Each structure stands twice: as structure tokens, then as C-alpha cells.
Amino acid sequence: MATANARTEFDVDRRVLIVDDSAVARAVVRRVVEATPGHRVARSVANASAALDYLKSNVVEVVLLDIDMPGIDGLAALPDILAAGQGAHVIVVSSACGEGAAATIDALALGASDTLGKPASGNFAGLFVRGLRERLERLALAEPQAVAVPAKKRTAVASRPDVAVLAIGASTGGIHALSKLLRALPASFQAPILITQHLPVSFMPYFAAQVAVLANRPCVVATDHLRLRSGEVVTAPGDAHIRCVATSDGFAIRLLDKPVANGCMPSADPMFASVAQLWGARAIAVVLSGMGRDGAEGAQAVAAAGGMVLAQDRATSVVWGMPGAVAEAGIADAILPPEAIGALVGRQGRGR
């Protein structure tokens, strides 16, 4: 019989639900979870329907979800699993989530916290085991901590009828938040939109295509000297920061591949700093879900120049590191869910 002390230690472990139709995969994943400090397997099931039944009466902190399963596939079930999980992180673990795969962006856009490619050959040793453990540990470290948010600048936001640019920085959990923000942005908002989302180079073409659908406007991956155009979206490539510069006939993108202080590549800080310098009070900077503090320094520059700074709220963030850093610094004009940010930005005039 377990002692009281053992039971207390067991209860603080992060409970993990494994959802995979392969018995071999379930066994391997179970071993990895049980070998990761602070984690335990709450239940292992073979399909999404069984997972949803379990979540009706049980609480877990993490769901490890396969895609290709009989009945409801993982991507189709993901929104329902997120709703039933009531805040549980979902890591999609599938052979469909290879490097640059469309399924990876789809999973992240639907709300998955992370993805991991499962070896199609069934060889689960080495990289797969390390990758799964790293993702579990990373999410555990990213659990939100108590942050005292200064009360200033939490009042009604004054309208800005002459917005020149919208710049958005995001990382872990950011694609899902970005999808909600862009869907809430009205077609009348025609200022250029710049996005720095932490993703590898191989994912960028599909990410840009996904953004174009979500935003219902053209989206391209930034190239050096690319001209900014009204009504278009530009995303940073995975291997360079984007900066905006003035030209003889408008504004353009310059790419910068030198490391920055926060270590991110790409980083939102150079993007925010450049829009602050060029447009000042006519710039809007948005910081969405993500680990670390990327964007905080650049957002400070936007605030100092009189621009608007908006941060995603803790409740809707997968990781409240990046927006939390902005909130803690007291430079956010508003701290809101992503769809409310989109609506607020849309009320700021048509832009130029």
C-alpha cells in the first residue's frame, strides 16, 4: 500500500494521455514518459473516441496524439480534444509531421502546443526518444508563473486612424493564436502586416500559404529588398530577421542574419525596433504566445515611440513567456485574447 508521502509525490506528476493505434508506439511512448521526471502515464488508448471518453471524467496535463488512426483521425479530433482537455497541452506525434510537412502547420494552427515526427520505419530509438522527452520537459518548464502585471495602460485604447503597419511576434502556441487574430481582422484593415513566427526554414512556404488563407489576403515569405504593399502579409524566413527600411518610393524589407541578444532566429526584436523607428505612433506591435522574452525589447521601442503595444492574455496562451514579459514590463496598451486583439486592431482605421 502506498504511503501518504508517495501518494503526494505521485499527485504532482504531470498526467499524460497517450492516443495511438499502434501498440508498439504506445509502449515506446509510455517508457519515455515514465522515464521523464515529473511525468506519468494516466491512460493509453488506441483511438480518438476513447480519448474523448476518458477526458469526460478525467484530467490530464498533456495529450500525446497520433494523426493516422481508425475512425476519427487526430487532426479532425484535435479541436474536441483541446476542448475536453480543458487546458491540457497536446503534442501531435505522427509520421505525418516530418520536416516541412503541411500536417505540422495544420496541427499548430488548430491549437497543438508542439509536434514530433514519428519514424515511419518503426525505429523509435535515438532522435525520437530525445525529441519526445525534450518536448515534455520544455512544456513543463513553460508552465505559467505568477506575474504581477502593472495596472497602467489597461484602460480604453485610443483610436489610431492612421495606422501604417501591424507587426506580430509569436513562438510556441503562436500559430493557433495568429489564426484567431487574423480571422478577426476585417478586410478594411489594409496596412501591411509583418509576422515573425519561430519556425524552421523548411516550414515557411506552407506557413505563408496557411496565413494567406487565414488572413484572406496575399502572404509571402520575406526576401531581401521586398517592397511593402498595403493589404499584404510578409513573414520572416526561418533563417533571418526582418527589418523595415525607407526607400525612394516607399518601404522595403531588409534581411538580417546576425545573432541578436535573445538568441532567437528569427527574432521579433529587430522587426519591432525598425517599425518603431520608421512609423512611431502609427505602428502596432502584437506579442502572442511563446517561450522566452523575444519581442519585449522591440515592443519597448514601439511604446517609447508612441506606438500601440498589444499582448495576448495568459488564459489563452500556450506559453505566456513572450506576452508575459511585455505585460510585466508595463508597456502593453491592452492584454487580450487573440480574437479580441484582431478586432481591436481592425478598429484602428484603414491604415496606409
Secondary structure as UniProt FT lines:
FT   HELIX           4..11
FT   STRAND          14..19
FT   HELIX           23..34
FT   TURN            37..38
FT   STRAND          39..45
FT   HELIX           48..55
FT   TURN            56..57
FT   STRAND          62..65
FT   HELIX           74..85
FT   STRAND          89..94
FT   TURN            95..96
FT   TURN            99..100
FT   HELIX           102..110
FT   STRAND          114..117
FT   TURN            120..121
FT   HELIX           127..141
FT   TURN            152..153
FT   TURN            161..162
FT   STRAND          165..170
FT   TURN            172..173
FT   HELIX           174..184
FT   TURN            187..188
FT   STRAND          193..197
FT   HELIX           201..203
FT   HELIX           204..215
FT   STRAND          219..221
FT   TURN            224..225
FT   TURN            230..231
FT   STRAND          233..235
FT   TURN            238..239
FT   STRAND          241..247
FT   TURN            248..249
FT   STRAND          250..256
FT   TURN            261..262
FT   HELIX           268..279
FT   HELIX           280..282
FT   STRAND          283..287
FT   TURN            294..295
FT   HELIX           296..304
FT   TURN            305..306
FT   STRAND          308..312
FT   TURN            314..316
FT   HELIX           321..328
FT   TURN            329..330
FT   STRAND          334..336
FT   HELIX           338..346
//
